[in-house]
Amino acid sequence: MSGKIVVDAWLADLAFPRYMDELFRLGRRFEEAHPEYEIRIRGLGFRDGAAAVARAALEGSQPAIAEYYYTEMPNALDAVDSAGQPVFTSVENAVGGRTHILGEPVVLNDIVPALRSQYTWQGELVSLPTVATTFQLFTNVTMLRAAGVRDIPQTWQDLREASERVVKSPGGPPYAITWANNGIPFQHAVAVQGGALADHGNGRDGRAETVDFTTKEMMAWVSWWRGLHEDGLYRYTGELGDWFGTFELFVDQQVAFRLSSTNDIGAAAQDAANAGFEFAVSRFPFNAEVPYRGSVVAGTSLWLADGLDEATRDGALAFMQFLGNPRNAAQYHKEHSFIPITKSAFTRLEREGWFAEHPYHRGPSDQLDLAAGVSSAPGALIGDFFEIQVVLTRAMHDVLVRGADQRERFAQATTEAQEMLDRYLAEHPLPR
């Protein structure tokens, strides 16, 4: 027996090279500063974590800290132990207004507003964001200039016009734009128009009980996307969620534009430099026919188990603050292209000249600042959301490849998703 206070932390293994190595290193650094504690880190696949914690909770062996993917936030809120009690407590409530815990500065009030909104439920910050991404427009600026397009498009309409000019330009690529048929662009496209995927304020004012994928915001996005494809401007690889294929199309200069996640920025910038073209990252384009209403964020966050003894609770909270301190959050950004989760981390990077040297890394933070400046709702909280998004991608595939009527096909998708949500609600009957 070591006699140390053990804090079990089940963290999301995002499967990047040596990703968990850095988390283990941070655990050891925390132990050096707090020798009375032992941080036991276990890496879980980001899609496996919620189920693993749920099983452990029923056995009374849940970890002090659990990291959940953003689509699993309802699972964390709904998780109960064998006695039917909530597994997690609000991080904000546990901090209790303290500015330091075991000497570690509390970062809650420093979190980027858009991220704080994402992980707030009923007025309280329930979990601490760790990994943060958003969806953006990647541009081959060299190809754009060759087509006589001076400005990077900001709207769907401007992007279509620029795509037409790129394809028609001498020596231009066969297609202009690509992105993976994944659930995330649907979320952004609806959000920038001020729409929602579910009732009760997108699941924010109460549990989401119904979904609707035939709203005017969704249909506007699907119609625009379908039009690009029909007119030979959008390159569809034919595979659902084909991140790698669309990445290759962009860095091989077979297209001028790509919509993608923040965490692709570092690799895309390096390959662009190797290929010799100018690379830029800008905001997710919005529909000029309606006011811009912001965007959503993806990523992961840390949840704190309820009912911990004081020493374990404070050790867990202190480790969470340590992971989010400016130094560690800034380094996390440098290593993986993730958005700095706190304002102080962003300031640190700016002061170091990081953004001056790597301007494409500034775009995601700028996009979240734009979102915070408008009246927009945070991302949807929908039970079984990860799988429900797959239903959206299958519907879009049928529209693009089989020529399905978009309203009929997305009505069918709504029915299928509703059945999935109904099952989730039946399996999680306790109100939050």
N, C-alpha and C positions, 0 to 999 in steps of 0.2 A: 504494500500500500504506500502510495507516494505522500498521502496526507494532503494533497493539493485539492483545490476546489475545481471540479471538472465541469466544463461547459461544452456540451455536445453541439456542434454546428453542422447541419446537413446543408451543404451548399451546392448550387447548380453547376455541374460540369458542362460547360458549353462546347466542349470537344475541340477547342482550338489547340494548336501545338503548345505544350507546356502550360496550359491554362491553369490547371490545378496546382502546379508547382509554385506559382506566385502566391496563391492563397495559403498553401502550407507555409511558405516563407513568412507571410504576414502573421500567421498564427504563432510562429516561433518568435517573431519580433515582439508581439504583444506579451508573450510569456516572459521574455527577458525584462520587459518593463514592469511586469506584474508577476513575480515569481511564485506567488501563492496560487496562481491559476494554471490549469492545463486546458488548452483548447484542443478538443478532439474533432477534427474536420473529416467529414465524409462527403465524397463527391457523388452526386446523383445526376443522372440524365435529366435535363430540364422538363421532359415530359413524364418522368417517372417519379419525381419528387413528391407530388401531391398525394399519389396513391400510397407511397411508402410511409409518409407521415400519417396518413389516415389509418393505416394498419397498425403502426406503432402506437398511436393514440388509443386505439381500442385495447391494446395490450398494456397500456400504462407506461410506455417506454419512449414517448415522443422526445425529440431533442429540444434543448433550450432555444435554439435558433434554427429556423427553417427558411430556405430561400425558395420563393415561388416565382414562376414565370407569370407575366402580367395577365395572361388569359386565365390563369388559375386563381385569380384573386377571389372570385366567389367561393371556390373550394376552401380557401383559407378562412374566409369569413364564416362559412357553414360548417367547418370541421368541429366535431364533438368527440369527447372521450366516451368511455364505456358507461359513464353515469349520465351521458347526454349533456355535459357541460362544454362550453366553448373551449377549444384547445388553445387559442391565442388571445392575448390581450393587446390593447392599443399601445403602441410604442410611445405615443405622446403621453398617454395616461401614466405609463410606467416611469417615464422620465420625471414627471411631476413638476415641471418648471425648473429643474436643476440646470445649471450652466456647465457643470463638470460632473463626471461620474468616475470615481477612482482616478481623478486627475486628468481624464481624457475630456477635452472640450466637446460639449454637445453640439451637434451640427444641424439639429432639426430646423432651427429658424434660418439656416443658411441655404437650405435646399432650394434649387431652382423652382420658381412658382409653378410651372407647368407640371413638374414631377410631383411636387407636393399635392397638387390637385388630383393627379392620377391616383395617388395612394391615400387619399382622404375619404373617409366614410362617415356619414352622419356628423360631420364637423370636426372629426379627429383624424390625425395622421396615424393610420393603423399599422403601417410598416415603413421601413426605411429603404428607399431606392438604392440600388447598387449599380446595376447595368442599365444604361438608358440609350435607346436608339430612336430614330425617327426615320421617315421616308423622304427622299430628296431626288432632285434632278441632277444627274451626272451629264456633263457636256464635254464633247471634244471641241474645244474652242477653235482649234486650228481648222477643222473641217467646217465649222460655222462661218468663219471669216472667209474661207475659200468660196462659200456660197453667197457671199455678200450680205450676210446677216450680222448686224453690228451688235445687237443686244441679246443676251440670253433670255429666252422667253419666260414670262412669269404666269401667263394664263394658258388655259387649254386652247383657246382660240389662237393665241400667238404661237404656241408650240406646234399646232397643226400647220400654220402658215410657214414657219421656219422649216418644218419637216418637208413640206412640198418643195421649198427652194433648195434644200440640201440634196434631195433625190434628183432634181432636175439640173443641178449644177454640173459643169464639165468634170468628168472624173469622179462624180459623187458616188456614194455607196448605193447598193441596190435597195436598201431600206433605210429609214431615218431613225427609228426609235424601237426600243424593246424594253420589256420588264417581265419579271416572273409572274405567272398567273397564281398569285398567292392571296391569302385573305387580307394581308396588311394594306395593299393599295385600295381595296374597297373601303376599309375603315377611314383612310385619309380622304378619299374622294368624297365620301358622305360628310365627313367632319368639316372640310373646307367650305361646304355649302350650308353648314348649320343644321344638318340632318341628324337622324338617329337611326340605329338599327333595332332598338327595342323600346318598349314602353317604360313608364316610370322614370322619365329622364335618362334614358339609355341605361337603366338599371342603377341609377345613382340616387334617386329619391325613394326607392324601394326596390324589392327584388324584381328583376326583369321576368315578366310572365308571358309576354308575347313578342314575337319578332315579325318584322315586315321588310322584305327585300324588294318590294315593288314601289317604294316611295319615289317621288319625283326626283329626289337627289340621287338615288341609286340608278334610276332609269336614265338620268342625264349622263352619268358616268359610263354606264354600259353602252349607251348609244354613241358617245364620243369615241370610246375604245373600239367598238365594232366598226365605226366609220373609218378610223385609221387603218384597221386591218383590211377592210374591203377595198380601200383605195391603194393598197400596197405600200403603206407608210410604216405600219407596225409589223415587226418581225416576231411571229409566234413560233416557238420551238416545238409546240405540240405536246409538251410535257407539263404537268401540273407542278408548280413550285420549283421551276428550273432556274435556280439562282446561278449555278455554275455555267449553264449554257448561255444565259443572257450576259453574264460577265464576260465570257469569251467573245461574244459578238461585239461587245463594246471595246475591249482592249485590242481586239484584232482589227478595229476600225471598219467593221461591216455595218455599223450604225453610228450616228452622231450623238444620240441621246440614249440614256438609260435611266429609268426610275429604280432606285434601290435603297437599301438600308444603310444607315450610318456606318455600321461595322464593316462595310465593303470599301470605305474611303481609302484606308491606308494601302490596301492591295491594289486598288484601281489607280491610285496616284503613282505608285511605284511602277506598275506596268505601263502607264501612260508615259512616264519619264523614259523608260526603256525603249518605248516605241517612238519617242520623239514628238509627241503632240501635247499641246497645252490642255490642261485638265481643269475643270471648274465644278464646284458643287453649289447648288442654289436651292431655294425653297421648292417644296412640292407645288406644282402649278395649280392654280385655282380657276374656277369657272367664272369668267368675266360677267356672266349674265346675272349673278347674284353676289351680294357682298361677301367678302372673305371672312370666314368665321374660325380660323385657326386650324390646328392639326392635332394629331394624337401622338402618344409616345408608347413605345414598347420597352421590354426589358424585364428585369427581375427586381425583387425587393426582399428584405429580411423581415421575418415575423418572429415575435417573441412569445414563447409559451407562457400560459397563465399558470398561477399557482406555484411558481418557483420560490424557494427560500430566498431571503434577502441577498445573501452573498452570491448565490448563483445568478440571480436576476441581475444584480449590478455588474457582475463580471460579464454576462452576456451583453448587457446594454453598453458597457464600456468598450467591448470588442467591436460592436456595431459602429460606435462613434469613431473608433480607431480606423476601421476600414474606410469610413467616409471622410476622414480628415483631409485638409487641402493637399497635403503631400501625396497621400495614397490615391485620392481621387484623380489628381492630375496625372500620376503615373499610370493609372488604369486607362485613362484616355490615350496616353501616348502609346501604350502597348497594344490596345485593341480598337482604337478609333471610337470608343464609346463616348457619349456626351458627358462632360464633367457634371457631376450631380449637384455640386454646390457653387454658389457665386464666388466663394473664396478660391475654389480650385480653378475656376475660369480666370480669375484675376491673377492667380499665381502663374498660369500658363502665359497669359498676355504679358505679364511683367518680364517673364523669361525670354520673350520674343518668339515663342513657339508659333503663334498664329501669323506673325509677320513672315516667318520662314515657311509655314505650312498653311497658306490662306484657305485651302479647301477644307481644313478641319474646323474653321469658324462657322461655316454654314449651318450645321445642325443647331448650335446654340442660338444663332440668330433666328432660326425658324421658331424655336421654342419661345424666344422673347416676343416675336410677332404674335404667336398664339396667346401669350399671356396678356397682350394689349387689347384683345377683343373679347366680346362676350361670347365665349364658347364653352361647350360642355366637355369635360374630360372623356376619355375613351369609355367604351361600353363595358358594363359588367354583366355578363351573360353566362349562366351555367353551361358547361360543356362547350365553351366558346371556341376552343382550339379546333374541335372536330366540326363544329357548325361552320367554321370558315371554309373547311374543305368542301362543304355543300355549295358554297358560293363559287368556288373555283371550278367545280364540275359543271355548274350551270353556265359559266362563262365559256368554258371549253366547248360546250354544245352550241352556243351562239356563234362562236368564231369558226368552228370546224364543220359543224353540221348545219349551220344556217337556221338554227332554232329561233322561233319568235321570242324576242327577249322578255316581253312581259309574261307570256305564258310560262316560259322556262323558269323565270325567277319567282313566279307564283308557286310553281311546283317546288322550287328550292325552299321557299318559305314554309310550305306544308311539311317538308321533310325536316327542316330545322326545328319547327315547332314541336314535332313529335320527339325530337331529341331533348329539347328544353323541358318538355312535359315530363319525360322520364327522369331528368336530373332533379326537377322539383319534387317529384314523388320520392326520390331516394334521399332527398335532403329536406324533410318536412318542417323542421324547426325554423321559425322566423328569426331573422337576424335582429 
